[in-house]
């Protein structure tokens, strides 16, 4: 499974790095999560500059795509040229968005009037885009998922692992990153949230 973690200028580090780190727990099984950006270097909302691992166009060929949030998402959502470069296929790919990334997903026509999650700051903008925002950390409709809140990145990553591999793999990944002494609680909560949205992987989604 090759995964594009869309990371745009002004990105939120918690969105991109937590999700990428959890997903890369599956590296032994051939998975790889790549920081994917429109420019060679991108700087976070807190001034952390990273070099991209893949160009933005990689999102079109990846098996899965995660869209993180950031302080400039409203500008990105109004940039027709940028949106045109993000080519997604929910029939073939697993697609997830977090917080203001849900606004981008809506602008790309991937949400419609389906219930979706986002953060409290972004909520009015996502509603303005015609999305039915619900008060929940995570929701998925088929191959498209949304999450709300910085630390909900763990749910997106675990959902992607559960869909592309198995619930056991997702459980092991969350168990590894969970705080010592709280691992059972973290795993139980994650599985409770994810189970209603996990089905057998589609034949077109490859685990390696």
C-alpha positions in Angstrom: 0.0 0.0 0.0 1.5 3.3 -1.1 0.0 6.3 0.7 0.1 10.0 -0.1 -0.1 12.2 3.0 -1.0 15.6 1.5 1.0 18.2 3.4 0.4 21.8 2.2 2.0 25.1 3.2 0.9 26.0 6.7 0.2 22.4 7.5 -0.5 21.0 11.0 2.3 18.8 12.1 0.1 16.5 14.2 -2.0 15.7 11.2 0.8 14.7 8.8 3.4 13.2 11.1 1.2 11.2 13.5 -0.7 9.6 10.6 2.4 8.9 8.6 4.2 7.4 11.6 1.3 5.0 12.4 0.9 4.0 8.8 4.6 3.3 8.5 4.2 0.7 11.3 3.1 -1.4 8.3 6.4 -1.0 6.4 7.4 -4.7 7.0 4.3 -5.6 5.0 5.2 -3.4 2.1 3.4 -0.2 3.1 4.8 3.3 2.8 3.3 6.7 3.7 4.9 9.6 1.9 4.8 13.3 2.7 3.3 14.6 -0.5 3.4 18.3 -1.4 3.0 20.7 -4.3 6.4 22.3 -3.7 9.8 20.9 -2.8 9.7 22.3 0.7 6.7 23.2 2.9 6.6 25.0 6.2 4.1 24.2 9.0 1.9 26.5 11.0 4.6 26.5 13.7 7.5 27.1 11.3 8.7 23.5 10.8 10.0 23.1 7.2 10.2 19.7 5.7 11.2 18.4 2.2 8.5 16.5 0.4 9.0 12.8 -0.4 6.6 12.8 -3.3 5.1 15.6 -5.6 1.4 16.4 -5.4 0.7 14.4 -8.5 1.6 11.2 -6.6 -1.8 11.4 -5.0 -3.4 10.2 -8.3 -1.4 7.0 -8.4 -1.3 6.2 -4.7 -3.4 3.4 -3.2 -4.6 5.7 -0.5 -4.6 9.5 0.3 -4.8 11.4 3.6 -5.4 15.2 3.5 -4.2 17.0 6.6 -5.2 20.5 7.8 -3.4 23.7 8.2 -3.8 27.5 8.7 -4.0 28.2 5.0 -6.6 25.7 4.0 -9.2 28.2 3.0 -6.7 29.7 0.6 -5.8 26.3 -0.8 -9.6 25.5 -1.2 -10.0 28.7 -3.3 -7.0 27.9 -5.5 -8.5 26.3 -8.6 -5.0 25.5 -10.0 -4.0 23.6 -6.9 -7.3 21.7 -6.7 -6.9 20.6 -10.3 -3.6 19.0 -9.5 -5.2 16.8 -6.8 -6.8 13.9 -8.7 -8.5 11.3 -6.5 -10.5 8.2 -7.2 -12.7 6.9 -4.4 -13.6 3.8 -6.4 -10.0 2.7 -6.3 -8.4 4.6 -3.4 -8.9 4.9 0.3 -9.3 8.6 1.0 -9.3 10.4 4.3 -9.3 14.0 5.5 -8.8 15.6 8.8 -10.1 18.9 10.2 -9.8 21.6 7.5 -8.7 18.9 5.1 -12.4 18.1 5.0 -13.0 21.5 3.3 -10.5 20.5 0.6 -12.3 17.1 0.2 -15.6 18.9 -0.1 -14.2 21.3 -2.8 -13.0 18.2 -4.7 -16.5 16.8 -4.7 -15.8 13.9 -2.4 -18.3 14.6 0.4 -21.5 16.1 -1.0 -24.2 16.2 1.6 -23.0 13.1 3.5 -22.3 13.5 7.2 -18.6 14.5 7.8 -16.3 15.5 10.6 -14.0 18.5 11.0 -12.6 20.6 13.8 -14.5 23.4 15.6 -12.6 26.2 13.9 -13.2 24.9 10.4 -16.8 23.8 11.0 -18.5 27.0 9.8 -16.5 27.0 6.5 -17.3 23.3 5.9 -21.0 23.9 6.5 -20.8 26.9 4.1 -19.4 24.5 1.5 -22.6 22.5 1.8 -21.4 19.7 4.1 -23.5 18.2 6.9 -21.0 18.4 9.8 -21.6 16.0 12.7 -20.2 16.1 16.3 -18.0 13.1 16.1 -14.3 12.3 15.9 -14.6 10.0 12.8 -17.0 8.9 10.2 -16.6 6.9 6.9 -18.7 6.3 3.9 -17.3 3.5 1.8 -13.8 4.4 0.8 -14.0 8.0 2.1 -13.4 9.0 5.7 -13.2 12.3 7.6 -12.0 13.1 11.2 -12.2 16.0 13.5 -9.5 17.2 16.0 -5.7 17.0 15.8 -5.4 13.7 17.6 -8.0 12.1 15.4 -5.2 11.4 13.0 -4.8 8.1 14.8 -8.3 7.1 13.8 -7.7 7.9 10.1 -4.5 5.9 10.1 -6.0 3.0 12.0 -9.1 2.9 9.6 -6.8 2.9 6.6 -4.8 -0.1 8.1 -8.0 -1.9 9.0 -9.4 -1.4 5.5 -6.2 -2.2 3.6 -5.0 -5.0 5.9 -7.0 -6.1 9.0 -8.4 -4.9 12.3 -5.7 -6.9 14.1 -3.0 -4.9 12.2 -4.8 -1.6 13.2 -5.0 -2.8 16.8 -1.3 -3.6 16.9 -0.4 -0.2 15.4 -2.4 1.8 17.9 -1.2 -0.4 20.8 2.4 0.4 19.8 1.9 4.2 19.8 -0.4 4.4 22.8 0.9 5.6 26.2 2.2 3.0 28.6 -0.4 2.1 31.2 -3.2 3.3 28.9 -2.7 1.0 25.9 -5.8 -1.2 26.5 -7.9 2.0 26.8 -6.6 3.5 23.6 -7.0 0.3 21.6 -10.5 -0.3 23.0 -11.6 3.3 22.1 -10.1 3.2 18.6 -11.7 -0.1 17.8 -15.1 1.0 19.2 -15.0 4.0 16.9 -13.7 2.2 13.8 -15.6 -1.1 13.8 -18.9 0.3 12.4 -17.0 1.6 9.4 -14.6 -1.3 8.6 -15.5 -3.8 5.9 -13.5 -6.3 4.0 -10.9 -4.6 1.8 -12.0 -4.0 -1.8 -10.2 -6.3 -4.3 -8.8 -3.3 -6.0 -7.1 -2.1 -2.8 -3.7 -3.8 -2.5 -2.1 -4.3 0.9 1.4 -4.1 -0.6 
